[in-house]
Amino acid sequence: MSRSASSRAGRRGELPPSPEPLPAPALDSHTHLDIAVGGEDRLPDDAQVDAEIAAAAAVGVTRLVQVGVDVASSRWSAALAARHPSVLAAVALHPNEAGAGAATADALAEVDRLAALPRVRAVGETGLDRYRTGPAGWEAQEASFRAHIAIAKRHDVALVIHDRDAHEEILRVLEDEGAPAHTVFHCFSGDAAFARRCVEAGYVLSFAGTLTFGNAGYLREAAALTPVDQLLVETDSPFLTPVPFRGRPNSSRLVPHTVRALAEVTGVGLPELCDTLTRTAERVFGPW
């Protein structure tokens, strides 16, 4: 999707209020502050972004991973991480961008250049999307995914995967190419059986607000069987807002809703879960 299309899709209604703060610091492992804070046709200014980061910190969400989806947003993400100590960056061409022909040699070279920067700690979101991209774009998507895997391995950074209706294809490509040492399934969308396969492969499963949806029992089953040190949480803001605010714009300060849901599902105490999520994030992305 383009940034403007994503913005329209993710900005519906009033911003929800901030939740009760967490008892220990946690993080948002996947956010799009440029879309969540900016408008449909502009990037947010520094003051707006800083206010959003401060609002997240006020409820215990003290670390963020800002994720690019094209060359422009990847550059913006890297620049934000370079100036803000609470933020690390991930850079990539989104699978739907790749399927539309955006994964040119020049674009991939720019992702490669950005991935070498010290505050860029992941390549993503990359992967496969069989929902929004039709069969005509699948070959280009897969070629881009393979190129991104190579970039992540070359720079020894994490790989952040977008997987929509493509579970088997994702695992096939990872097996073909060899996964990087740290591989994260962003907004994990599989069932318990798929989660077991990912866990056995050593991958990290990141759960978004979808974990709280009434129709997402399969996600709660998947989270319950995942070792706690292979879990992360995210917003994917401004998308996938957790219950009780589903359908309204998401933001990093709403992570506590998902963390509390994850604590209930796993049976892990909330302070211990926050600490474990933070340690896992540091293992995957390195120190902030």
C-alpha positions in Angstrom: 0.0 0.0 0.0 1.1 3.6 -0.5 1.6 5.7 2.6 -1.5 7.8 1.8 -3.7 4.7 1.3 -2.4 3.2 4.6 -3.1 6.5 6.4 -6.8 6.6 5.2 -7.2 2.9 6.2 -5.8 3.5 9.7 -7.3 6.8 10.8 -11.0 6.3 11.7 -12.6 8.1 14.6 -11.2 9.7 17.7 -7.9 8.6 19.3 -8.6 6.3 22.2 -7.5 7.3 25.7 -4.3 6.1 27.2 -4.6 2.9 29.4 -3.4 2.3 32.9 0.4 2.2 32.9 2.2 -1.1 32.9 4.0 -2.1 36.1 7.4 -2.4 34.3 8.7 -1.0 31.0 7.8 -2.8 27.8 7.9 -2.0 24.1 6.2 -1.7 20.8 8.1 -4.0 18.4 6.4 -2.7 15.2 4.9 0.8 14.7 4.5 3.2 11.8 4.7 6.6 13.4 4.9 8.3 10.1 1.4 7.1 9.2 0.0 7.1 12.7 1.0 10.7 13.5 1.2 12.2 10.0 -1.6 13.0 7.6 -2.6 11.5 4.4 -0.2 13.6 2.3 2.5 14.8 4.8 5.0 13.5 7.2 4.6 14.5 10.9 6.9 17.2 12.3 9.4 16.3 15.0 7.3 17.8 17.8 4.3 15.7 16.9 6.4 12.5 16.8 8.1 13.3 20.1 4.8 13.9 21.8 3.6 10.5 20.6 6.7 8.8 21.9 6.4 10.6 25.2 2.7 9.5 25.5 3.8 5.9 25.0 6.6 6.2 27.6 4.0 7.6 30.1 2.2 4.2 30.1 5.5 2.2 30.3 6.1 1.7 26.6 9.6 3.1 26.6 11.0 1.5 23.4 9.7 1.5 19.9 10.7 -0.1 16.6 9.7 2.2 13.7 9.2 0.3 10.5 9.5 1.4 6.9 7.4 0.1 4.0 9.1 1.8 1.0 12.2 3.9 0.3 10.8 7.2 1.6 9.5 5.7 4.9 12.6 3.7 5.4 14.7 6.8 5.1 12.4 8.6 7.6 12.5 5.6 10.0 16.3 5.6 10.0 16.5 9.3 10.5 14.1 9.1 13.5 16.0 6.3 15.1 19.2 8.3 14.7 17.9 11.3 16.6 15.7 9.6 19.2 17.1 7.3 21.9 13.8 5.4 22.4 13.5 4.3 18.8 15.2 1.7 16.6 14.4 1.4 12.9 13.5 -1.4 10.4 13.8 -0.7 6.7 12.3 -2.5 3.7 10.0 -2.5 0.7 6.6 -3.9 1.8 5.6 -7.1 -0.1 2.6 -5.2 -1.7 5.0 -2.5 -2.8 7.3 -5.2 -4.2 4.3 -6.9 -5.9 3.5 -3.6 -7.6 7.0 -3.3 -9.1 8.7 -1.2 -6.5 11.5 -3.6 -5.7 13.9 -2.2 -8.3 17.6 -2.6 -8.1 18.0 1.0 -7.0 15.4 0.6 -4.3 16.9 -2.6 -2.9 20.3 -0.9 -3.0 19.0 1.9 -0.8 17.5 -0.6 1.7 20.9 -2.3 1.8 22.6 1.1 2.4 20.2 2.0 5.2 20.5 -1.5 6.8 24.2 -0.7 7.5 23.3 2.3 9.7 24.0 1.8 13.4 20.4 2.5 14.6 18.8 0.3 11.9 18.4 -3.1 13.5 16.1 -4.9 11.2 15.1 -5.5 7.6 11.4 -5.5 7.3 8.7 -5.5 6.9 9.3 -7.9 4.1 7.7 -11.2 3.1 4.7 -12.4 1.1 1.1 -11.2 0.9 -1.4 -13.3 -1.0 -4.3 -11.2 0.1 -3.7 -7.8 -1.4 -1.4 -8.8 -4.2 -2.7 -11.0 -7.0 -0.9 -13.8 -8.8 0.7 -11.4 -11.3 2.8 -9.9 -8.5 3.8 -13.0 -6.6 7.0 -13.7 -8.5 8.2 -10.1 -7.8 7.2 -10.4 -4.2 9.2 -13.6 -3.7 12.3 -12.2 -5.4 12.1 -9.1 -3.2 11.7 -11.3 -0.1 14.7 -13.3 -1.0 16.7 -10.1 -1.6 15.7 -8.7 1.8 16.7 -12.0 3.6 20.2 -11.6 2.0 20.4 -8.0 3.1 19.5 -8.9 6.7 22.1 -11.6 6.8 24.8 -9.4 5.2 24.3 -6.8 8.0 23.6 -9.3 10.8 20.3 -7.6 11.7 16.9 -9.1 12.4 14.4 -10.0 9.7 10.8 -8.8 10.2 8.3 -10.8 8.2 4.9 -9.8 6.8 2.9 -13.0 6.3 -0.6 -12.7 5.0 -2.3 -15.8 3.6 1.2 -17.2 2.8 2.3 -19.4 5.7 3.6 -22.3 3.6 5.3 -20.1 1.1 7.0 -18.0 3.8 8.5 -21.2 5.4 9.6 -22.5 2.1 11.5 -19.4 1.2 13.1 -19.2 4.7 14.2 -22.8 4.4 15.6 -22.2 0.9 17.6 -19.1 1.8 18.4 -19.9 5.4 16.8 -17.5 8.0 18.8 -14.9 9.7 19.8 -15.5 13.3 16.8 -13.4 14.5 13.5 -13.7 12.6 10.3 -12.1 13.7 6.8 -12.9 12.4 5.2 -9.5 12.7 1.5 -9.5 13.6 1.5 -13.3 13.9 -1.6 -14.6 12.1 -1.3 -18.4 12.2 -2.9 -21.1 14.3 -1.4 -23.3 16.9 0.0 -25.8 14.4 1.7 -23.1 12.5 3.0 -21.5 15.7 4.6 -24.8 16.7 6.5 -25.0 13.4 7.7 -21.4 13.8 8.7 -22.0 17.4 10.6 -25.2 16.5 12.5 -23.2 13.9 13.5 -20.6 16.5 11.5 -17.8 15.2 10.0 -15.0 17.4 6.2 -14.5 17.2 5.0 -10.9 17.7 1.3 -10.4 18.6 -0.7 -7.3 17.8 -4.1 -6.1 19.0 -5.7 -8.9 17.0 -4.9 -11.1 20.0 -7.7 -9.3 21.9 -10.4 -9.8 19.2 -13.3 -11.9 20.1 -12.9 -14.1 17.0 -9.2 -14.7 17.5 -9.2 -17.7 19.7 -6.8 -19.4 17.4 -4.3 -16.6 18.1 -4.6 -17.0 21.8 -4.0 -20.7 21.4 -0.9 -20.0 19.4 0.4 -17.5 22.0 -0.3 -19.9 24.8 2.0 -22.6 23.4 4.8 -20.2 22.5 7.7 -20.0 24.9 7.6 -16.7 26.6 11.1 -15.8 25.4 9.9 -16.2 21.8 7.2 -13.6 22.2 7.0 -10.0 21.3 4.2 -7.4 21.3 3.4 -4.7 18.8 0.7 -2.3 17.7 1.3 -2.1 13.9 -0.2 1.4 14.5 -2.3 3.0 13.3 -3.8 -0.4 12.4 -5.2 -3.4 14.5 -6.3 -1.4 17.5 -6.9 -3.7 20.5 -10.3 -4.2 22.2 -12.0 -2.2 23.6 -11.1 0.3 20.9 -11.1 -1.9 17.8 -11.8 0.1 14.7 -10.3 3.4 16.0 -6.8 4.6 15.3 -4.0 2.7 17.1 -0.9 4.1 18.7 2.1 2.8 20.6 0.6 4.0 23.9 -2.1 1.3 23.5 0.4 -1.6 23.8 -0.6 -2.2 27.4 -3.9 -3.6 26.3 -2.1 -6.3 24.3 0.5 -7.0 27.0 -2.3 -7.6 29.5 -4.1 -9.9 27.2 -0.8 -11.8 26.6 -0.3 -12.1 30.3 -3.7 -13.6 30.7 -3.2 -16.0 27.8 0.3 -17.2 29.0 -0.4 -17.2 32.7 2.8 -15.1 33.2 2.7 -12.3 35.8 2.5 -8.9 34.2 5.8 -7.5 35.7 7.7 -10.7 34.7 6.2 -10.6 31.2 7.2 -7.0 30.7 10.8 -7.8 31.7 10.9 -10.9 29.4 9.5 -9.0 26.4 12.2 -6.3 27.0 15.0 -8.9 27.2 13.7 -10.6 24.0 13.6 -7.3 22.2 17.2 -6.6 23.2 18.2 -10.1 22.0 16.5 -9.6 18.7 17.2 -6.0 18.0 20.2 -5.2 20.2 20.4 -2.5 22.9 18.5 0.8 22.5 
